[in-house]
Amino acid sequence: MGIGVSLFLLALGAILTFAVEAEVEGLELETVGVILMVVGALGMLLSMMFWSTWGGVHRRVIHEGPGGRRTIDDREL
């Protein structure tokens, strides 16, 4: 889930919780709204935590030096 979907869930949950006054039999719209806001907030938090790991495609080059010394070079493609 990306940041866009998280923002959408947060907004939809806030609308259901604070703006909608309709009643549906067998369903609490306020509770559904709170659940959507929590899921959206968790999705946004996880998206931001893993943002740096989505940095594109990298190629790892290992250079063998004198005496068996190895150098690792990460390059973007």
All heavy atoms as a GROMACS GRO file, in nm:
protein
  580
    1MET      N    1   0.086  -0.117   0.000
    1MET     CA    2   0.000   0.000   0.000
    1MET      C    3   0.090   0.122   0.000
    1MET      O    4   0.180   0.135   0.081
    1MET     CB    5  -0.089  -0.004   0.124
    1MET     CG    6  -0.173   0.117   0.140
    1MET     SD    7  -0.299   0.118   0.269
    1MET     CE    8  -0.256  -0.003   0.385
    2GLY      N    9   0.064   0.213  -0.093
    2GLY     CA   10   0.144   0.334  -0.104
    2GLY      C   11   0.086   0.448  -0.022
    2GLY      O   12  -0.016   0.436   0.046
    3ILE      N   13   0.154   0.560  -0.032
    3ILE     CA   14   0.112   0.677   0.044
    3ILE      C   15  -0.022   0.728  -0.007
    3ILE      O   16  -0.106   0.774   0.071
    3ILE     CB   17   0.221   0.786   0.037
    3ILE    CG1   18   0.343   0.738   0.116
    3ILE    CG2   19   0.171   0.918   0.092
    3ILE    CD1   20   0.458   0.834   0.116
    4GLY      N   21  -0.045   0.720  -0.138
    4GLY     CA   22  -0.171   0.767  -0.195
    4GLY      C   23  -0.291   0.690  -0.142
    4GLY      O   24  -0.394   0.748  -0.106
    5VAL      N   25  -0.278   0.558  -0.137
    5VAL     CA   26  -0.387   0.474  -0.084
    5VAL      C   27  -0.406   0.501   0.064
    5VAL      O   28  -0.520   0.507   0.113
    5VAL     CB   29  -0.357   0.325  -0.110
    5VAL    CG1   30  -0.463   0.237  -0.047
    5VAL    CG2   31  -0.348   0.298  -0.260
    6SER      N   32  -0.297   0.522   0.135
    6SER     CA   33  -0.308   0.552   0.278
    6SER      C   34  -0.380   0.683   0.302
    6SER      O   35  -0.466   0.692   0.392
    6SER     CB   36  -0.168   0.559   0.341
    6SER     OG   37  -0.102   0.436   0.329
    7LEU      N   38  -0.348   0.785   0.224
    7LEU     CA   39  -0.418   0.913   0.237
    7LEU      C   40  -0.566   0.899   0.204
    7LEU      O   41  -0.652   0.959   0.271
    7LEU     CB   42  -0.354   1.018   0.146
    7LEU     CG   43  -0.222   1.076   0.193
    7LEU    CD1   44  -0.163   1.166   0.085
    7LEU    CD2   45  -0.240   1.152   0.322
    8PHE      N   46  -0.598   0.820   0.102
    8PHE     CA   47  -0.737   0.797   0.066
    8PHE      C   48  -0.813   0.730   0.180
    8PHE      O   49  -0.924   0.770   0.214
    8PHE     CB   50  -0.745   0.712  -0.061
    8PHE     CG   51  -0.885   0.675  -0.099
    8PHE    CD1   52  -0.969   0.768  -0.157
    8PHE    CD2   53  -0.932   0.547  -0.076
    8PHE    CE1   54  -1.099   0.735  -0.191
    8PHE    CE2   55  -1.062   0.512  -0.111
    8PHE     CZ   56  -1.146   0.606  -0.168
    9LEU      N   57  -0.752   0.627   0.242
    9LEU     CA   58  -0.817   0.558   0.353
    9LEU      C   59  -0.835   0.651   0.474
    9LEU      O   60  -0.939   0.646   0.541
    9LEU     CB   61  -0.738   0.434   0.393
    9LEU     CG   62  -0.741   0.318   0.293
    9LEU    CD1   63  -0.651   0.205   0.342
    9LEU    CD2   64  -0.882   0.268   0.270
   10LEU      N   65  -0.734   0.733   0.500
   10LEU     CA   66  -0.746   0.829   0.610
   10LEU      C   67  -0.861   0.927   0.585
   10LEU      O   68  -0.941   0.954   0.675
   10LEU     CB   69  -0.616   0.906   0.627
   10LEU     CG   70  -0.507   0.839   0.708
   10LEU    CD1   71  -0.375   0.914   0.693
   10LEU    CD2   72  -0.546   0.831   0.853
   11ALA      N   73  -0.868   0.980   0.463
   11ALA     CA   74  -0.974   1.076   0.431
   11ALA      C   75  -1.112   1.010   0.436
   11ALA      O   76  -1.207   1.066   0.492
   11ALA     CB   77  -0.949   1.136   0.293
   12LEU      N   78  -1.124   0.892   0.378
   12LEU     CA   79  -1.252   0.821   0.380
   12LEU      C   80  -1.295   0.788   0.523
   12LEU      O   81  -1.412   0.805   0.559
   12LEU     CB   82  -1.242   0.693   0.297
   12LEU     CG   83  -1.370   0.613   0.279
   12LEU    CD1   84  -1.474   0.695   0.206
   12LEU    CD2   85  -1.340   0.484   0.205
   13GLY      N   86  -1.200   0.744   0.605
   13GLY     CA   87  -1.232   0.715   0.745
   13GLY      C   88  -1.275   0.839   0.822
   13GLY      O   89  -1.368   0.835   0.902
   14ALA      N   90  -1.208   0.952   0.796
   14ALA     CA   91  -1.245   1.076   0.864
   14ALA      C   92  -1.384   1.122   0.820
   14ALA      O   93  -1.464   1.169   0.903
   14ALA     CB   94  -1.142   1.185   0.833
   15ILE      N   95  -1.415   1.106   0.693
   15ILE     CA   96  -1.549   1.144   0.646
   15ILE      C   97  -1.655   1.057   0.712
   15ILE      O   98  -1.757   1.107   0.759
   15ILE     CB   99  -1.556   1.134   0.492
   15ILE    CG1  100  -1.472   1.244   0.429
   15ILE    CG2  101  -1.700   1.141   0.443
   15ILE    CD1  102  -1.450   1.228   0.280
   16LEU      N  103  -1.632   0.927   0.716
   16LEU     CA  104  -1.730   0.838   0.778
   16LEU      C  105  -1.744   0.864   0.928
   16LEU      O  106  -1.853   0.853   0.984
   16LEU     CB  107  -1.692   0.692   0.755
   16LEU     CG  108  -1.713   0.637   0.614
   16LEU    CD1  109  -1.662   0.494   0.605
   16LEU    CD2  110  -1.858   0.644   0.573
   17THR      N  111  -1.634   0.898   0.993
   17THR     CA  112  -1.638   0.918   1.138
   17THR      C  113  -1.702   1.052   1.175
   17THR      O  114  -1.784   1.058   1.266
   17THR     CB  115  -1.496   0.910   1.196
   17THR    OG1  116  -1.441   0.783   1.165
   17THR    CG2  117  -1.498   0.926   1.348
   18PHE      N  118  -1.663   1.158   1.107
   18PHE     CA  119  -1.700   1.292   1.153
   18PHE      C  120  -1.809   1.359   1.071
   18PHE      O  121  -1.876   1.449   1.122
   18PHE     CB  122  -1.576   1.382   1.154
   18PHE     CG  123  -1.465   1.328   1.241
   18PHE    CD1  124  -1.344   1.291   1.186
   18PHE    CD2  125  -1.483   1.313   1.378
   18PHE    CE1  126  -1.241   1.242   1.265
   18PHE    CE2  127  -1.381   1.264   1.458
   18PHE     CZ  128  -1.260   1.228   1.402
   19ALA      N  129  -1.830   1.320   0.946
   19ALA     CA  130  -1.920   1.397   0.861
   19ALA      C  131  -2.052   1.326   0.828
   19ALA      O  132  -2.151   1.391   0.804
   19ALA     CB  133  -1.850   1.434   0.730
   20VAL      N  134  -2.051   1.195   0.826
   20VAL     CA  135  -2.171   1.121   0.787
   20VAL      C  136  -2.257   1.096   0.909
   20VAL      O  137  -2.210   1.047   1.011
   20VAL     CB  138  -2.132   0.987   0.719
   20VAL    CG1  139  -2.256   0.904   0.688
   20VAL    CG2  140  -2.052   1.012   0.593
   21GLU      N  141  -2.385   1.133   0.898
   21GLU     CA  142  -2.478   1.112   1.008
   21GLU      C  143  -2.584   1.007   0.975
   21GLU      O  144  -2.682   0.995   1.047
   21GLU     CB  145  -2.544   1.244   1.044
   21GLU     CG  146  -2.444   1.346   1.099
   21GLU     CD  147  -2.512   1.474   1.143
   21GLU    OE1  148  -2.635   1.477   1.150
   21GLU    OE2  149  -2.440   1.571   1.169
   22ALA      N  150  -2.564   0.933   0.869
   22ALA     CA  151  -2.660   0.830   0.830
   22ALA      C  152  -2.646   0.708   0.920
   22ALA      O  153  -2.542   0.688   0.983
   22ALA     CB  154  -2.637   0.789   0.684
   23GLU      N  155  -2.751   0.631   0.928
   23GLU     CA  156  -2.749   0.508   1.006
   23GLU      C  157  -2.775   0.390   0.914
   23GLU      O  158  -2.864   0.395   0.830
   23GLU     CB  159  -2.854   0.513   1.117
   23GLU     CG  160  -2.823   0.616   1.223
   23GLU     CD  161  -2.920   0.607   1.340
   23GLU    OE1  162  -2.983   0.501   1.357
   23GLU    OE2  163  -2.931   0.706   1.412
   24VAL      N  164  -2.695   0.288   0.930
   24VAL     CA  165  -2.711   0.166   0.852
   24VAL      C  166  -2.737   0.054   0.952
   24VAL      O  167  -2.665   0.040   1.052
   24VAL     CB  168  -2.583   0.136   0.770
   24VAL    CG1  169  -2.599   0.007   0.692
   24VAL    CG2  170  -2.552   0.252   0.676
   25GLU      N  171  -2.839  -0.024   0.925
   25GLU     CA  172  -2.876  -0.131   1.018
   25GLU      C  173  -2.766  -0.238   1.020
   25GLU      O  174  -2.724  -0.288   0.917
   25GLU     CB  175  -3.008  -0.195   0.973
   25GLU     CG  176  -3.062  -0.296   1.074
   25GLU     CD  177  -3.198  -0.348   1.032
   25GLU    OE1  178  -3.271  -0.275   0.963
   25GLU    OE2  179  -3.228  -0.462   1.069
   26GLY      N  180  -2.719  -0.269   1.139
   26GLY     CA  181  -2.617  -0.373   1.156
   26GLY      C  182  -2.475  -0.326   1.131
   26GLY      O  183  -2.384  -0.408   1.127
   27LEU      N  184  -2.455  -0.194   1.114
   27LEU     CA  185  -2.321  -0.143   1.083
   27LEU      C  186  -2.302  -0.007   1.148
   27LEU      O  187  -2.384   0.084   1.130
   27LEU     CB  188  -2.304  -0.132   0.931
   27LEU     CG  189  -2.167  -0.095   0.878
   27LEU    CD1  190  -2.067  -0.205   0.910
   27LEU    CD2  191  -2.175  -0.074   0.729
   28GLU      N  192  -2.198   0.008   1.224
   28GLU     CA  193  -2.164   0.137   1.285
   28GLU      C  194  -2.066   0.209   1.193
   28GLU      O  195  -1.950   0.170   1.181
   28GLU     CB  196  -2.099   0.115   1.422
   28GLU     CG  197  -2.194   0.076   1.531
   28GLU     CD  198  -2.278   0.194   1.576
   28GLU    OE1  199  -2.232   0.309   1.565
   28GLU    OE2  200  -2.390   0.169   1.623
   29LEU      N  201  -2.110   0.314   1.126
   29LEU     CA  202  -2.025   0.385   1.032
   29LEU      C  203  -1.908   0.455   1.102
   29LEU      O  204  -1.800   0.466   1.045
   29LEU     CB  205  -2.107   0.487   0.952
   29LEU     CG  206  -2.204   0.427   0.850
   29LEU    CD1  207  -2.280   0.538   0.779
   29LEU    CD2  208  -2.134   0.338   0.752
   30GLU      N  209  -1.929   0.499   1.224
   30GLU     CA  210  -1.819   0.561   1.299
   30GLU      C  211  -1.707   0.461   1.326
   30GLU      O  212  -1.590   0.494   1.316
   30GLU     CB  213  -1.870   0.622   1.429
   30GLU     CG  214  -1.955   0.744   1.408
   30GLU     CD  215  -2.000   0.806   1.539
   30GLU    OE1  216  -1.959   0.757   1.646
   30GLU    OE2  217  -2.077   0.903   1.534
   31THR      N  218  -1.744   0.339   1.361
   31THR     CA  219  -1.644   0.235   1.388
   31THR      C  220  -1.569   0.199   1.260
   31THR      O  221  -1.446   0.184   1.261
   31THR     CB  222  -1.711   0.108   1.446
   31THR    OG1  223  -1.785   0.146   1.562
   31THR    CG2  224  -1.609   0.004   1.480
   32VAL      N  225  -1.641   0.187   1.148
   32VAL     CA  226  -1.577   0.160   1.020
   32VAL      C  227  -1.481   0.273   0.985
   32VAL      O  228  -1.369   0.250   0.938
   32VAL     CB  229  -1.683   0.140   0.909
   32VAL    CG1  230  -1.617   0.128   0.772
   32VAL    CG2  231  -1.767   0.017   0.937
   33GLY      N  232  -1.521   0.397   1.010
   33GLY     CA  233  -1.435   0.512   0.984
   33GLY      C  234  -1.308   0.509   1.066
   33GLY      O  235  -1.199   0.538   1.015
   34VAL      N  236  -1.320   0.477   1.193
   34VAL     CA  237  -1.202   0.470   1.279
   34VAL      C  238  -1.109   0.359   1.232
   34VAL      O  239  -0.986   0.377   1.228
   34VAL     CB  240  -1.243   0.449   1.427
   34VAL    CG1  241  -1.123   0.418   1.513
   34VAL    CG2  242  -1.316   0.572   1.479
   35ILE      N  243  -1.164   0.245   1.194
   35ILE     CA  244  -1.082   0.134   1.145
   35ILE      C  245  -1.007   0.176   1.018
   35ILE      O  246  -0.888   0.149   1.002
   35ILE     CB  247  -1.168   0.009   1.121
   35ILE    CG1  248  -1.216  -0.047   1.255
   35ILE    CG2  249  -1.092  -0.097   1.041
   35ILE    CD1  250  -1.321  -0.156   1.242
   36LEU      N  251  -1.077   0.244   0.925
   36LEU     CA  252  -1.012   0.290   0.803
   36LEU      C  253  -0.901   0.391   0.833
   36LEU      O  254  -0.795   0.388   0.768
   36LEU     CB  255  -1.114   0.350   0.708
   36LEU     CG  256  -1.208   0.252   0.639
   36LEU    CD1  257  -1.312   0.328   0.558
   36LEU    CD2  258  -1.132   0.155   0.552
   37MET      N  259  -0.924   0.479   0.929
   37MET     CA  260  -0.819   0.575   0.965
   37MET      C  261  -0.697   0.506   1.024
   37MET      O  262  -0.584   0.542   0.994
   37MET     CB  263  -0.874   0.680   1.061
   37MET     CG  264  -0.965   0.780   0.995
   37MET     SD  265  -1.003   0.924   1.096
   37MET     CE  266  -1.097   0.852   1.230
   38VAL      N  267  -0.719   0.406   1.108
   38VAL     CA  268  -0.607   0.333   1.168
   38VAL      C  269  -0.528   0.258   1.060
   38VAL      O  270  -0.404   0.262   1.058
   38VAL     CB  271  -0.657   0.237   1.278
   38VAL    CG1  272  -0.549   0.140   1.321
   38VAL    CG2  273  -0.710   0.316   1.397
   39VAL      N  274  -0.600   0.190   0.970
   39VAL     CA  275  -0.532   0.117   0.862
   39VAL      C  276  -0.455   0.213   0.772
   39VAL      O  277  -0.342   0.186   0.732
   39VAL     CB  278  -0.634   0.034   0.782
   39VAL    CG1  279  -0.573  -0.022   0.655
   39VAL    CG2  280  -0.690  -0.078   0.867
   40GLY      N  281  -0.514   0.328   0.740
   40GLY     CA  282  -0.446   0.428   0.659
   40GLY      C  283  -0.322   0.484   0.727
   40GLY      O  284  -0.218   0.502   0.664
   41ALA      N  285  -0.331   0.510   0.857
   41ALA     CA  286  -0.215   0.561   0.930
   41ALA      C  287  -0.104   0.457   0.937
   41ALA      O  288   0.014   0.490   0.919
   41ALA     CB  289  -0.257   0.603   1.071
   42LEU      N  290  -0.139   0.331   0.961
   42LEU     CA  291  -0.037   0.225   0.964
   42LEU      C  292   0.026   0.207   0.826
   42LEU      O  293   0.148   0.188   0.814
   42LEU     CB  294  -0.098   0.093   1.012
   42LEU     CG  295  -0.131   0.084   1.159
   42LEU    CD1  296  -0.201  -0.048   1.190
   42LEU    CD2  297  -0.004   0.096   1.242
   43GLY      N  298  -0.055   0.213   0.721
   43GLY     CA  299  -0.002   0.201   0.585
   43GLY      C  300   0.093   0.314   0.553
   43GLY      O  301   0.198   0.294   0.491
   44MET      N  302   0.058   0.435   0.594
   44MET     CA  303   0.147   0.548   0.569
   44MET      C  304   0.277   0.536   0.647
   44MET      O  305   0.385   0.562   0.594
   44MET     CB  306   0.077   0.680   0.605
   44MET     CG  307   0.160   0.801   0.570
   44MET     SD  308   0.073   0.954   0.597
   44MET     CE  309  -0.045   0.945   0.465
   45LEU      N  310   0.267   0.493   0.771
   45LEU     CA  311   0.387   0.474   0.853
   45LEU      C  312   0.480   0.370   0.792
   45LEU      O  313   0.601   0.392   0.780
   45LEU     CB  314   0.346   0.434   0.995
   45LEU     CG  315   0.459   0.410   1.095
   45LEU    CD1  316   0.529   0.542   1.124
   45LEU    CD2  317   0.406   0.350   1.222
   46LEU      N  318   0.424   0.257   0.750
   46LEU     CA  319   0.505   0.152   0.688
   46LEU      C  320   0.564   0.199   0.555
   46LEU      O  321   0.680   0.167   0.524
   46LEU     CB  322   0.423   0.026   0.668
   46LEU     CG  323   0.387  -0.050   0.796
   46LEU    CD1  324   0.293  -0.165   0.765
   46LEU    CD2  325   0.514  -0.103   0.862
   47SER      N  326   0.487   0.274   0.477
   47SER     CA  327   0.538   0.326   0.350
   47SER      C  328   0.657   0.418   0.373
   47SER      O  329   0.757   0.412   0.301
   47SER     CB  330   0.430   0.402   0.276
   47SER     OG  331   0.327   0.316   0.234
   48MET      N  332   0.649   0.502   0.475
   48MET     CA  333   0.760   0.593   0.504
   48MET      C  334   0.880   0.520   0.560
   48MET      O  335   0.994   0.556   0.533
   48MET     CB  336   0.714   0.702   0.598
   48MET     CG  337   0.621   0.801   0.534
   48MET     SD  338   0.575   0.928   0.652
   48MET     CE  339   0.463   1.024   0.553
   49MET      N  340   0.855   0.416   0.638
   49MET     CA  341   0.967   0.339   0.695
   49MET      C  342   1.046   0.267   0.586
   49MET      O  343   1.168   0.259   0.592
   49MET     CB  344   0.916   0.238   0.798
   49MET     CG  345   0.879   0.297   0.930
   49MET     SD  346   0.806   0.181   1.047
   49MET     CE  347   0.907   0.038   1.032
   50PHE      N  348   0.976   0.214   0.486
   50PHE     CA  349   1.042   0.138   0.382
   50PHE      C  350   1.069   0.219   0.257
   50PHE      O  351   1.108   0.166   0.154
   50PHE     CB  352   0.959   0.014   0.347
   50PHE     CG  353   0.953  -0.085   0.458
   50PHE    CD1  354   0.835  -0.105   0.527
   50PHE    CD2  355   1.064  -0.158   0.496
   50PHE    CE1  356   0.827  -0.196   0.631
   50PHE    CE2  357   1.059  -0.248   0.599
   50PHE     CZ  358   0.940  -0.267   0.667
   51TRP      N  359   1.051   0.351   0.263
   51TRP     CA  360   1.071   0.438   0.147
   51TRP      C  361   1.212   0.424   0.092
   51TRP      O  362   1.233   0.418  -0.029
   51TRP     CB  363   1.044   0.582   0.189
   51TRP     CG  364   1.046   0.679   0.076
   51TRP    CD1  365   1.155   0.742   0.025
   51TRP    CD2  366   0.933   0.725   0.002
   51TRP    NE1  367   1.116   0.824  -0.077
   51TRP    CE2  368   0.981   0.815  -0.094
   51TRP    CE3  369   0.797   0.698   0.007
   51TRP    CZ2  370   0.899   0.879  -0.184
   51TRP    CZ3  371   0.714   0.762  -0.082
   51TRP    CH2  372   0.764   0.851  -0.176
   52SER      N  373   1.313   0.419   0.178
   52SER     CA  374   1.452   0.415   0.133
   52SER      C  375   1.488   0.281   0.068
   52SER      O  376   1.582   0.273  -0.010
   52SER     CB  377   1.547   0.442   0.249
   52SER     OG  378   1.534   0.341   0.346
   53THR      N  379   1.415   0.175   0.098
   53THR     CA  380   1.448   0.047   0.038
   53THR      C  381   1.390   0.033  -0.101
   53THR      O  382   1.423  -0.062  -0.172
   53THR     CB  383   1.394  -0.070   0.125
   53THR    OG1  384   1.252  -0.062   0.133
   53THR    CG2  385   1.454  -0.067   0.263
   54TRP      N  386   1.305   0.127  -0.145
   54TRP     CA  387   1.247   0.121  -0.278
   54TRP      C  388   1.328   0.206  -0.375
   54TRP      O  389   1.276   0.260  -0.470
   54TRP     CB  390   1.103   0.173  -0.277
   54TRP     CG  391   1.010   0.097  -0.193
   54TRP    CD1  392   1.022  -0.032  -0.150
   54TRP    CD2  393   0.887   0.144  -0.140
   54TRP    NE1  394   0.917  -0.066  -0.074
   54TRP    CE2  395   0.830   0.039  -0.065
   54TRP    CE3  396   0.818   0.264  -0.148
   54TRP    CZ2  397   0.710   0.051   0.000
   54TRP    CZ3  398   0.698   0.275  -0.082
   54TRP    CH2  399   0.645   0.170  -0.010
   55GLY      N  400   1.457   0.218  -0.352
   55GLY     CA  401   1.540   0.312  -0.425
   55GLY      C  402   1.577   0.272  -0.566
   55GLY      O  403   1.674   0.323  -0.620
   56GLY      N  404   1.508   0.182  -0.629
   56GLY     CA  405   1.538   0.147  -0.766
   56GLY      C  406   1.626   0.023  -0.775
   56GLY      O  407   1.648  -0.049  -0.678
   57VAL      N  408   1.680   0.002  -0.895
   57VAL     CA  409   1.760  -0.117  -0.922
   57VAL      C  410   1.907  -0.082  -0.904
   57VAL      O  411   1.955   0.018  -0.955
   57VAL     CB  412   1.734  -0.166  -1.065
   57VAL    CG1  413   1.817  -0.288  -1.094
   57VAL    CG2  414   1.586  -0.195  -1.084
   58HIS      N  415   1.977  -0.166  -0.831
   58HIS     CA  416   2.120  -0.147  -0.810
   58HIS      C  417   2.196  -0.268  -0.860
   58HIS      O  418   2.144  -0.379  -0.863
   58HIS     CB  419   2.152  -0.128  -0.661
   58HIS     CG  420   2.107   0.004  -0.607
   58HIS    ND1  421   1.976   0.028  -0.574
   58HIS    CD2  422   2.173   0.118  -0.583
   58HIS    CE1  423   1.965   0.150  -0.529
   58HIS    NE2  424   2.082   0.208  -0.534
   59ARG      N  425   2.320  -0.245  -0.897
   59ARG     CA  426   2.406  -0.354  -0.938
   59ARG      C  427   2.526  -0.356  -0.844
   59ARG      O  428   2.588  -0.254  -0.818
   59ARG     CB  429   2.454  -0.331  -1.082
   59ARG     CG  430   2.545  -0.441  -1.131
   59ARG     CD  431   2.587  -0.416  -1.272
   59ARG     NE  432   2.661  -0.290  -1.276
   59ARG     CZ  433   2.713  -0.238  -1.385
   59ARG    NH1  434   2.697  -0.297  -1.499
   59ARG    NH2  435   2.780  -0.124  -1.381
   60ARG      N  436   2.557  -0.472  -0.793
   60ARG     CA  437   2.669  -0.486  -0.701
   60ARG      C  438   2.789  -0.540  -0.779
   60ARG      O  439   2.783  -0.645  -0.841
   60ARG     CB  440   2.633  -0.580  -0.588
   60ARG     CG  441   2.748  -0.602  -0.491
   60ARG     CD  442   2.698  -0.661  -0.366
   60ARG     NE  443   2.645  -0.549  -0.288
   60ARG     CZ  444   2.604  -0.559  -0.163
   60ARG    NH1  445   2.606  -0.674  -0.103
   60ARG    NH2  446   2.559  -0.455  -0.099
   61VAL      N  447   2.900  -0.465  -0.775
   61VAL     CA  448   3.023  -0.503  -0.844
   61VAL      C  449   3.127  -0.533  -0.736
   61VAL      O  450   3.153  -0.452  -0.649
   61VAL     CB  451   3.073  -0.390  -0.937
   61VAL    CG1  452   3.202  -0.430  -1.005
   61VAL    CG2  453   2.966  -0.354  -1.038
   62ILE      N  454   3.188  -0.651  -0.744
   62ILE     CA  455   3.291  -0.691  -0.648
   62ILE      C  456   3.424  -0.692  -0.721
   62ILE      O  457   3.442  -0.762  -0.821
   62ILE     CB  458   3.260  -0.829  -0.587
   62ILE    CG1  459   3.125  -0.824  -0.517
   62ILE    CG2  460   3.372  -0.872  -0.493
   62ILE    CD1  461   3.078  -0.956  -0.464
   63HIS      N  462   3.519  -0.613  -0.672
   63HIS     CA  463   3.652  -0.605  -0.731
   63HIS      C  464   3.748  -0.688  -0.646
   63HIS      O  465   3.752  -0.673  -0.524
   63HIS     CB  466   3.702  -0.460  -0.734
   63HIS     CG  467   3.611  -0.368  -0.810
   63HIS    ND1  468   3.609  -0.365  -0.946
   63HIS    CD2  469   3.520  -0.277  -0.768
   63HIS    CE1  470   3.520  -0.275  -0.987
   63HIS    NE2  471   3.463  -0.221  -0.880
   64GLU      N  472   3.825  -0.772  -0.711
   64GLU     CA  473   3.928  -0.850  -0.643
   64GLU      C  474   4.059  -0.772  -0.650
   64GLU      O  475   4.110  -0.744  -0.759
   64GLU     CB  476   3.945  -0.987  -0.709
   64GLU     CG  477   3.824  -1.077  -0.697
   64GLU     CD  478   3.810  -1.139  -0.558
   64GLU    OE1  479   3.910  -1.146  -0.485
   64GLU    OE2  480   3.697  -1.179  -0.526
   65GLY      N  481   4.114  -0.738  -0.536
   65GLY     CA  482   4.238  -0.663  -0.532
   65GLY      C  483   4.356  -0.752  -0.496
   65GLY      O  484   4.343  -0.874  -0.482
   66PRO      N  485   4.472  -0.691  -0.481
   66PRO     CA  486   4.591  -0.769  -0.444
   66PRO      C  487   4.577  -0.828  -0.305
   66PRO      O  488   4.517  -0.767  -0.215
   66PRO     CB  489   4.704  -0.665  -0.450
   66PRO     CG  490   4.637  -0.532  -0.443
   66PRO     CD  491   4.500  -0.549  -0.499
   67GLY      N  492   4.627  -0.947  -0.288
   67GLY     CA  493   4.622  -1.013  -0.158
   67GLY      C  494   4.483  -1.065  -0.123
   67GLY      O  495   4.453  -1.090  -0.007
   68GLY      N  496   4.395  -1.081  -0.222
   68GLY     CA  497   4.262  -1.134  -0.198
   68GLY      C  498   4.166  -1.034  -0.137
   68GLY      O  499   4.059  -1.070  -0.089
   69ARG      N  500   4.204  -0.908  -0.138
   69ARG     CA  501   4.119  -0.803  -0.081
   69ARG      C  502   4.003  -0.774  -0.176
   69ARG      O  503   4.021  -0.758  -0.295
   69ARG     CB  504   4.203  -0.678  -0.061
   69ARG     CG  505   4.131  -0.570   0.013
   69ARG     CD  506   4.226  -0.460   0.047
   69ARG     NE  507   4.152  -0.351   0.106
   69ARG     CZ  508   4.197  -0.229   0.118
   69ARG    NH1  509   4.317  -0.200   0.075
   69ARG    NH2  510   4.124  -0.135   0.171
   70ARG      N  511   3.882  -0.768  -0.121
   70ARG     CA  512   3.763  -0.747  -0.203
   70ARG      C  513   3.702  -0.610  -0.174
   70ARG      O  514   3.693  -0.569  -0.060
   70ARG     CB  515   3.659  -0.855  -0.174
   70ARG     CG  516   3.710  -0.994  -0.203
   70ARG     CD  517   3.612  -1.096  -0.160
   70ARG     NE  518   3.507  -1.106  -0.261
   70ARG     CZ  519   3.398  -1.181  -0.247
   70ARG    NH1  520   3.380  -1.250  -0.139
   70ARG    NH2  521   3.310  -1.185  -0.342
   71THR      N  522   3.661  -0.543  -0.279
   71THR     CA  523   3.594  -0.414  -0.267
   71THR      C  524   3.457  -0.427  -0.332
   71THR      O  525   3.444  -0.477  -0.443
   71THR     CB  526   3.673  -0.304  -0.341
   71THR    OG1  527   3.806  -0.302  -0.290
   71THR    CG2  528   3.609  -0.169  -0.319
   72ILE      N  529   3.352  -0.384  -0.261
   72ILE     CA  530   3.217  -0.392  -0.311
   72ILE      C  531   3.172  -0.252  -0.350
   72ILE      O  532   3.182  -0.157  -0.272
   72ILE     CB  533   3.121  -0.452  -0.206
   72ILE    CG1  534   3.166  -0.594  -0.173
   72ILE    CG2  535   2.978  -0.450  -0.257
   72ILE    CD1  536   3.089  -0.657  -0.062
   73ASP      N  537   3.121  -0.240  -0.473
   73ASP     CA  538   3.077  -0.112  -0.526
   73ASP      C  539   2.931  -0.125  -0.568
   73ASP      O  540   2.899  -0.202  -0.657
   73ASP     CB  541   3.166  -0.075  -0.645
   73ASP     CG  542   3.133   0.061  -0.702
   73ASP    OD1  543   3.062   0.138  -0.634
   73ASP    OD2  544   3.177   0.090  -0.815
   74ASP      N  545   2.841  -0.049  -0.504
   74ASP     CA  546   2.699  -0.050  -0.541
   74ASP      C  547   2.676   0.066  -0.639
   74ASP      O  548   2.704   0.181  -0.608
   74ASP     CB  549   2.609  -0.031  -0.418
   74ASP     CG  550   2.604  -0.155  -0.333
   74ASP    OD1  551   2.620  -0.265  -0.389
   74ASP    OD2  552   2.583  -0.142  -0.212
   75ARG      N  553   2.620   0.032  -0.754
   75ARG     CA  554   2.592   0.134  -0.856
   75ARG      C  555   2.448   0.126  -0.899
   75ARG      O  556   2.391   0.018  -0.911
   75ARG     CB  557   2.681   0.112  -0.977
   75ARG     CG  558   2.827   0.125  -0.948
   75ARG     CD  559   2.907   0.106  -1.072
   75ARG     NE  560   3.049   0.111  -1.040
   75ARG     CZ  561   3.145   0.087  -1.125
   75ARG    NH1  562   3.116   0.057  -1.249
   75ARG    NH2  563   3.270   0.094  -1.088
   76GLU      N  564   2.391   0.243  -0.926
   76GLU     CA  565   2.255   0.246  -0.980
   76GLU      C  566   2.262   0.219  -1.129
   76GLU      O  567   2.352   0.259  -1.196
   76GLU     CB  568   2.190   0.382  -0.955
   76GLU     CG  569   2.150   0.403  -0.813
   76GLU     CD  570   2.063   0.526  -0.798
   76GLU    OE1  571   1.986   0.556  -0.890
   76GLU    OE2  572   2.074   0.590  -0.694
   77LEU      N  573   2.159   0.149  -1.177
   77LEU     CA  574   2.152   0.122  -1.321
   77LEU      C  575   2.073   0.229  -1.390
   77LEU      O  576   1.992   0.296  -1.338
   77LEU     CB  577   2.085  -0.014  -1.346
   77LEU     CG  578   2.166  -0.133  -1.300
   77LEU    CD1  579   2.085  -0.260  -1.321
   77LEU    CD2  580   2.294  -0.143  -1.377
   0.00000   0.00000   0.00000
